[in-house]
């Protein structure tokens, strides 16, 4: 039974993710902007209420 525990499956994290730096930054800025808009809406709803 201990031998079956020694067999390791290939890790999901072994595969390297390849993405261009510009694409990563553009998605980051996109979601940062969306978060700011949503956050501003929530704060406004709380303050007006």
C-alpha positions as CSV (number, residue, x, y, z in Angstrom):
1,X,0.0,0.0,0.0
2,X,2.9,2.4,0.7
3,X,4.1,1.9,-2.9
4,X,1.0,3.4,-4.3
5,X,1.5,6.5,-2.3
6,X,5.0,7.0,-3.7
7,X,3.8,7.3,-7.3
8,X,3.5,11.0,-8.0
9,X,1.1,12.5,-10.5
10,X,2.4,15.3,-12.7
11,X,1.8,18.6,-11.0
12,X,-0.7,21.0,-12.6
13,X,1.8,23.8,-11.8
14,X,4.6,22.2,-13.8
15,X,3.2,23.6,-17.0
16,X,4.6,27.0,-17.6
17,X,2.1,29.7,-18.5
18,X,3.4,31.8,-21.4
19,X,1.8,35.2,-21.8
20,X,3.2,38.5,-23.1
21,X,3.9,41.1,-20.5
22,X,1.8,43.7,-22.3
23,X,-1.2,41.4,-22.3
24,X,-0.8,40.7,-18.5
25,X,-0.5,44.5,-17.8
26,X,-3.5,45.3,-20.0
27,X,-5.7,42.7,-18.2
28,X,-4.4,44.0,-14.9
29,X,-5.3,47.6,-15.7
30,X,-8.7,46.6,-17.1
31,X,-9.7,44.8,-14.0
32,X,-8.2,47.5,-11.8
33,X,-10.4,50.0,-13.6
34,X,-13.5,47.8,-13.3
35,X,-12.8,47.4,-9.6
36,X,-12.5,51.1,-9.1
37,X,-15.8,51.8,-10.9
38,X,-17.6,49.1,-8.9
39,X,-16.0,50.3,-5.6
40,X,-17.0,53.9,-6.3
41,X,-20.6,52.8,-7.1
42,X,-20.8,50.8,-3.8
43,X,-19.4,53.8,-1.8
44,X,-21.8,56.2,-3.5
45,X,-24.7,53.9,-2.7
46,X,-23.7,53.7,0.9
47,X,-23.2,57.4,1.3
48,X,-26.4,58.4,-0.5
49,X,-28.5,55.9,1.3
